[in-house]
C-alpha cells in the first residue's frame, strides 16, 4: 500500500476511493474493527461511499488494541487522565505517517515552520509520557530555524522576555499552550503582541474551574492583545489535526473529513448545520482505524468547516452500546 498517496488527495472522488480501499484493508486486517462491523450485520460489499462506512466508537481505544494484524507499533500514544482512570492507547505502526500528516497540515495552515518561532507552554503534557501533541511540537521546534523556539514549563518570566524579543524582531510566532497555563500567564503578564498566534490546545487538567470556550478566548484575546485565539482539533486516537483561526471554527486537511451522526441513532448521519455527534475520517490512521465515532458534539457548515460544541454526557455508556446488545 502506498501510504503517502493520501496526502495527494485533491477531489471527493479521490477521497472516496482511498476511503473504500482503506476500509477494506482495515476490515480484513484489524480484528476489533472487523468484529464491530460484523456485529452490525453489514455486508461490506454493499459499501460504495464513505458515508456508508461504519465508525468505530472511540472508547474501544481504551480496552482494545486497535492495530492491523502482524503490525508492530513504533510508538504508543496515550491520553491524559486522572489516577485510576483508564486511558486510550493508540498503537502507531508508522511514525512517519504521523510526521507527514502534521508537517503537511501545519504548512498548509501556517506556512513554512523554518520561518516561525514555535513556543510551547504545555506543562501537563510535558509531565507525562506518550503525548502525541508533544511528539508533534517537538518536531516543529526542531524544524524551526528560529533560535527562540522551545518549551517553557512554569518559567513565565522567561516566556515574557522571549515574546517581547520576538515582537521587536517582527518574527512570526506561534505559542502552543494548554488552557490553564495560558490563563495563568496573562493573569501575571500583559503583552501587546497583535501578530502573535496563540494555539490553545484545550484543557484545565483539574487546575481551574471549567469555562466555556467564548469566555476563555475573551480572556486570552485581551491578555495577549490578539484579534483571535487559534485552536487545534486533535486527539490521541488520530494522526491528523484540524485547525481554527478563531471563533472555534475549524478546517481540516484533504485526507481528513468530519461527518455528523444523530445522537439518538449512532448509525445515521445528519445534514449540515444540525448539531450532532462528530465522526472523523482520518486516512493517516491506516494501521489502526480511520473511521472513528468520537464523543464530541458539533456541526458542519456548508463550506466544509466545522465547530466543536462540547462532549456527550455519560459518553462512555452510550458509545459502546452496540457491542453489548
Buried (B, 14 or more C-beta within 10 A) or exposed (E): EEBEBBBEBEEEEBBBBBBBBBBBBBBEBBEBBBEBBEEEEBEBEEBEEBEBBBBBBBBBBBEBBBBBEEBEBBBBBBBBEEEEEEBBBBBBBBEEBBBBBBBBBBEEBBEEBEEBBBBBBBBBBBEEEBBBBBBBBBBBBEBBEBEBBBBBBEEBEEBBEBBBEBBEEEBBBBBBBBBBBBBBBBEEBEBEBEEBBBBBBBBBBEBBEEBEBEEBBEBBBEBBEBEBBBBBBBBBBBBBBBBBBBEBBBBBBBBBBBBBBEBEEBEEBBEEEEBBBBBBBBBBBBBBBBBBBBBBBBBBEEEEBBBBBEEBEEBEEBBBEBBEE
